Amino acid sequence: MDIQFVPHAEIDKIKWNSCVHYANNGNVFGYKWFLDFVAKDWDALVEGDYESVLPLVWRKAFFGGRELHQPSLMRELGVYSIHALSAKRITNFLHAIPDAYRMVEMVLNERIQLPQHHDFQTETLCNHQLLLMESYDVLAANYTPPLRERLRLATDNQLIATSNIKPETLANFYRKYAKDRRHLERNFHALQRIMYNVLHRGWGFASGIEDASGNLLAANFFIYSHHKVLSLMPLEAPVGAQTGALAQLFDLLIRTHAGRPLILDFNTSGADELALYFGAQENLYYRIRRDRRWLF
């Protein structure tokens, strides 16, 4: 198996994006444009003529050199391949990670199963997904009582759906209400670049919930990719949380997409009460970590 290290400047953009697009486990995070917007620095491992690829997202280590890390706004990466993701292929890619990266941390996408023998510490993460193939009535029959109560609150409070939201408005909403405040300013700018790029390609849309006075209570941006509609940034103001705004936003998405061969990807990394209220299924995946900084 021919796996080569390829510096970022030498990556063939068309071949890279083609591999991710047609990969058995492709997702939006793997496209070169998404990586360029979110990951400040990255190189790659490439099998053959871009039959399989592995992004190596790096940053400067505290004591010098480089270390691999998983950037925010990017749930998972790992090996993307048009071939079967066999244990041998995954093992060969992991072994091909250059020794110069003394510290390795990355999140492998949901389709990747770790080989039986490896030298990484692992953490199990959990995403939630909902198949939208059935009619809305069938999907709504699986809603839990707490979710039905939130939707009743949204109706009682006369909340209104809106799609007339600019990326700058969504980014400012993120800056104000994001629960995870790490890398806030960097993500603020990266989100705008992602949203404008997605809108230019016709791959997604913004969605929001307002009160009767036009105040934005909940917002999200959805991206279509690989037979999924991905929830990029679900956000809710405190008043929205009290009135069921985010629940209504997801319910509207399900109403308008029910009966289509799509999966709603809630884009989570752990327990998510709202996703479970909608009847979403848990999908496990792995964060891997290896620290060789103290070995000489």
C-alpha positions as CSV (number, residue, x, y, z in Angstrom):
1,M,0.0,0.0,0.0
2,D,1.6,3.2,-1.2
3,I,1.0,6.0,1.4
4,Q,2.9,9.2,1.0
5,F,3.3,12.4,3.1
6,V,2.1,15.4,1.1
7,P,2.7,19.0,2.4
8,H,-0.3,21.3,2.2
9,A,1.1,23.4,-0.6
10,E,1.5,20.3,-2.9
11,I,-2.0,18.8,-2.3
12,D,-4.0,18.4,-5.6
13,K,-7.3,20.2,-4.7
14,I,-9.4,18.5,-7.3
15,K,-8.2,15.0,-6.6
16,W,-8.5,15.5,-2.9
17,N,-12.1,16.8,-3.0
18,S,-13.0,14.0,-5.5
19,C,-11.7,11.4,-3.0
20,V,-13.7,12.9,-0.1
21,H,-16.8,13.3,-2.3
22,Y,-16.9,9.7,-3.5
23,A,-15.5,8.1,-0.3
24,N,-17.6,5.5,1.4
25,N,-17.3,7.5,4.5
26,G,-17.2,11.0,3.1
27,N,-18.5,14.1,5.0
28,V,-18.3,17.8,4.6
29,F,-15.4,18.1,7.2
30,G,-13.0,16.4,4.8
31,Y,-13.3,18.8,1.8
32,K,-10.2,20.9,1.3
33,W,-12.1,24.2,1.5
34,F,-13.6,23.3,4.8
35,L,-10.3,22.2,6.2
36,D,-8.7,25.4,4.9
37,F,-11.3,27.5,6.7
38,V,-11.2,25.7,10.0
39,A,-7.7,24.2,10.4
40,K,-5.0,26.9,10.4
41,D,-2.3,24.4,9.3
42,W,-2.5,20.9,7.9
43,D,-0.7,18.5,5.7
44,A,-1.8,15.0,4.6
45,L,-1.1,11.3,4.0
46,V,-2.3,10.2,0.6
47,E,-2.6,6.6,-0.7
48,G,-1.8,6.1,-4.4
49,D,-3.4,8.6,-6.7
50,Y,-5.7,10.1,-4.0
51,E,-7.6,6.8,-3.5
52,S,-7.5,7.4,0.3
53,V,-6.5,10.5,2.2
54,L,-5.9,11.4,5.9
55,P,-5.7,15.1,6.9
56,L,-3.0,15.9,9.4
57,V,-4.1,19.0,11.2
58,W,-1.2,20.4,13.3
59,R,-0.2,23.3,15.5
60,K,3.1,24.4,17.0
61,A,3.9,22.4,20.2
62,F,4.6,24.2,23.4
63,F,8.2,22.9,23.5
64,G,8.8,23.3,19.8
65,G,8.0,21.1,16.8
66,R,4.5,20.2,15.8
67,E,1.6,18.2,17.2
68,L,-1.6,16.9,15.7
69,H,-4.9,18.1,17.1
70,Q,-8.6,18.1,16.3
71,P,-9.9,21.7,15.6
72,S,-13.2,23.0,16.8
73,L,-16.1,23.2,14.3
74,M,-14.9,19.9,12.9
75,R,-16.5,16.9,14.7
76,E,-14.4,14.2,13.0
77,L,-11.8,13.5,10.3
78,G,-9.8,10.3,9.9
79,V,-9.1,8.3,6.7
80,Y,-11.4,8.9,3.7
81,S,-11.3,6.2,1.1
82,I,-13.0,5.0,-2.1
83,H,-11.9,1.5,-1.0
84,A,-13.1,-0.6,1.9
85,L,-12.0,0.8,5.3
86,S,-10.3,-2.4,6.3
87,A,-8.3,-2.8,9.5
88,K,-5.2,-3.2,7.4
89,R,-5.8,0.1,5.6
90,I,-6.5,2.0,8.9
91,T,-3.4,0.4,10.5
92,N,-1.1,1.3,7.6
93,F,-2.3,4.9,7.7
94,L,-1.8,5.2,11.5
95,H,1.7,3.7,11.2
96,A,2.4,6.2,8.4
97,I,1.9,9.3,10.6
98,P,5.4,10.9,10.7
99,D,7.4,10.5,14.0
100,A,7.9,14.3,13.9
101,Y,4.4,14.6,15.4
102,R,5.3,13.5,19.0
103,M,1.8,14.3,20.2
104,V,-1.1,12.9,18.1
105,E,-4.8,13.6,18.8
106,M,-7.5,13.2,16.2
107,V,-11.1,12.1,16.0
108,L,-11.9,9.3,13.6
109,N,-15.1,9.4,11.7
110,E,-18.0,7.1,12.5
111,R,-17.3,4.5,9.8
112,I,-13.8,3.8,11.0
113,Q,-13.3,0.9,13.4
114,L,-10.0,0.8,15.2
115,P,-7.7,-2.2,14.6
116,Q,-7.5,-4.7,17.4
117,H,-3.8,-3.8,18.2
118,H,-2.8,-0.1,18.4
119,D,-0.8,2.1,20.7
120,F,-3.3,4.9,21.1
121,Q,-5.4,5.9,24.1
122,T,-9.1,6.0,23.0
123,E,-12.2,7.9,24.1
124,T,-15.6,6.9,22.8
125,L,-17.8,9.8,21.5
126,C,-21.4,9.7,20.4
127,N,-23.2,11.4,17.5
128,H,-26.9,11.4,17.0
129,Q,-28.7,10.9,13.6
130,L,-32.3,10.6,12.5
131,L,-33.4,8.9,9.3
132,L,-35.9,11.2,7.6
133,M,-37.2,8.6,5.0
134,E,-40.6,8.2,6.8
135,S,-43.5,10.7,6.7
136,Y,-43.7,13.5,9.2
137,D,-46.5,11.8,11.0
138,V,-44.5,8.6,11.5
139,L,-41.4,10.6,12.7
140,A,-43.5,12.8,15.0
141,A,-45.0,9.7,16.6
142,N,-41.6,9.0,18.1
143,Y,-41.3,12.4,19.8
144,T,-41.1,12.1,23.5
145,P,-43.5,13.9,26.0
146,P,-40.8,16.5,27.0
147,L,-40.4,17.4,23.3
148,R,-44.1,17.7,22.8
149,E,-44.2,20.1,25.7
150,R,-41.5,22.3,24.3
151,L,-43.3,22.4,20.9
152,R,-46.5,23.4,22.7
153,L,-44.7,26.2,24.5
154,A,-43.4,27.4,21.1
155,T,-47.0,27.5,19.7
156,D,-48.4,29.2,22.8
157,N,-45.7,31.9,22.5
158,Q,-46.5,32.4,18.8
159,L,-42.9,31.9,17.7
160,I,-42.2,32.5,14.0
161,A,-39.8,30.7,11.7
162,T,-37.5,32.8,9.5
163,S,-34.9,32.0,6.9
164,N,-33.9,35.6,6.2
165,I,-30.7,35.5,8.2
166,K,-27.3,36.7,7.0
167,P,-24.2,34.8,7.9
168,E,-23.0,37.8,9.9
169,T,-26.2,37.7,12.0
170,L,-25.7,34.0,12.7
171,A,-22.0,34.6,13.6
172,N,-23.0,37.3,16.0
173,F,-25.6,35.1,17.6
174,Y,-22.9,32.5,17.9
175,R,-20.5,35.0,19.6
176,K,-23.3,35.9,22.1
177,Y,-24.7,32.5,22.9
178,A,-22.2,29.8,22.2
179,K,-21.8,27.5,25.2
180,D,-18.2,26.6,24.4
181,R,-16.3,29.8,24.6
182,R,-12.9,28.4,23.6
183,H,-11.5,29.8,20.3
184,L,-14.6,32.0,20.1
185,E,-13.2,34.7,17.9
186,R,-11.5,32.3,15.5
187,N,-14.7,30.3,15.2
188,F,-16.6,33.5,14.7
189,H,-14.7,34.3,11.5
190,A,-14.4,30.7,10.3
191,L,-18.2,30.2,10.6
192,Q,-18.8,33.1,8.3
193,R,-16.4,31.8,5.7
194,I,-18.0,28.3,5.9
195,M,-21.5,29.7,5.6
196,Y,-20.8,32.0,2.6
197,N,-19.0,29.1,0.8
198,V,-21.9,26.7,1.4
199,L,-24.4,29.3,0.2
200,H,-22.4,30.0,-2.9
201,R,-22.4,26.3,-3.7
202,G,-26.1,25.9,-2.9
203,W,-25.3,23.3,-0.3
204,G,-27.2,24.7,2.7
205,F,-29.3,27.3,4.4
206,A,-29.8,29.3,7.5
207,S,-32.9,28.8,9.8
208,G,-34.1,30.7,12.8
209,I,-37.0,31.2,15.2
210,E,-38.2,34.7,16.3
211,D,-40.7,36.0,18.7
212,A,-43.6,38.2,17.7
213,S,-41.4,41.3,18.0
214,G,-38.8,39.9,15.6
215,N,-36.2,39.0,18.2
216,L,-34.0,36.0,17.2
217,L,-34.4,33.3,19.8
218,A,-32.8,30.3,18.1
219,A,-30.7,29.8,15.0
220,N,-28.9,27.1,13.1
221,F,-27.1,26.6,9.8
222,F,-27.7,23.3,7.9
223,I,-25.3,21.8,5.3
224,Y,-26.3,19.1,2.7
225,S,-23.5,16.6,2.1
226,H,-23.3,12.8,1.5
227,H,-27.0,12.2,1.9
228,K,-27.1,14.0,5.2
229,V,-28.3,17.4,6.4
230,L,-25.8,18.5,9.0
231,S,-26.7,20.7,11.9
232,L,-23.6,23.1,12.0
233,M,-24.3,25.4,14.9
234,P,-27.6,25.0,16.9
235,L,-27.9,28.0,19.2
236,E,-30.6,29.3,21.6
237,A,-31.0,32.5,23.6
238,P,-32.1,32.1,27.2
239,V,-35.6,33.2,26.3
240,G,-35.6,30.7,23.5
241,A,-34.7,27.9,25.9
242,Q,-37.8,28.9,28.0
243,T,-40.1,28.9,25.0
244,G,-39.1,25.8,23.0
245,A,-37.4,27.8,20.2
246,L,-34.7,25.3,19.2
247,A,-37.1,22.4,19.4
248,Q,-39.4,24.2,17.0
249,L,-36.5,24.9,14.7
250,F,-35.5,21.2,14.4
251,D,-39.2,20.2,14.1
252,L,-39.6,22.6,11.2
253,L,-36.5,21.0,9.5
254,I,-38.0,17.5,10.0
255,R,-41.4,18.7,8.6
256,T,-39.9,20.1,5.5
257,H,-37.5,17.1,4.8
258,A,-39.7,14.2,5.9
259,G,-40.1,11.5,3.3
260,R,-36.7,12.3,1.7
261,P,-33.7,9.9,1.6
262,L,-31.7,12.0,4.0
263,I,-30.3,11.7,7.5
264,L,-30.5,14.6,9.9
265,D,-27.0,14.7,11.5
266,F,-27.3,16.4,14.9
267,N,-23.5,16.7,14.9
268,T,-22.9,15.9,18.6
269,S,-19.9,14.4,20.5
270,G,-21.7,13.2,23.6
271,A,-25.0,13.1,25.4
272,D,-27.6,15.2,23.7
273,E,-31.0,15.4,25.3
274,L,-32.8,17.2,22.5
275,A,-31.6,14.8,19.8
276,L,-32.8,11.8,21.8
277,Y,-36.2,13.6,22.3
278,F,-36.6,13.5,18.5
279,G,-35.8,9.8,18.4
280,A,-32.3,10.1,17.0
281,Q,-30.1,7.0,17.0
282,E,-26.7,7.0,18.7
283,N,-23.6,6.5,16.5
284,L,-20.3,5.8,18.3
285,Y,-16.9,7.0,17.1
286,Y,-13.4,7.5,18.6
287,R,-11.0,10.1,19.7
288,I,-7.4,8.7,19.6
289,R,-4.4,10.1,21.5
290,R,-0.7,9.2,21.6
291,D,1.9,11.2,23.5
292,R,5.6,10.5,22.8
293,R,6.9,13.9,23.8
294,W,8.9,12.5,26.7
295,L,10.5,9.6,24.7
296,F,14.0,10.3,23.3
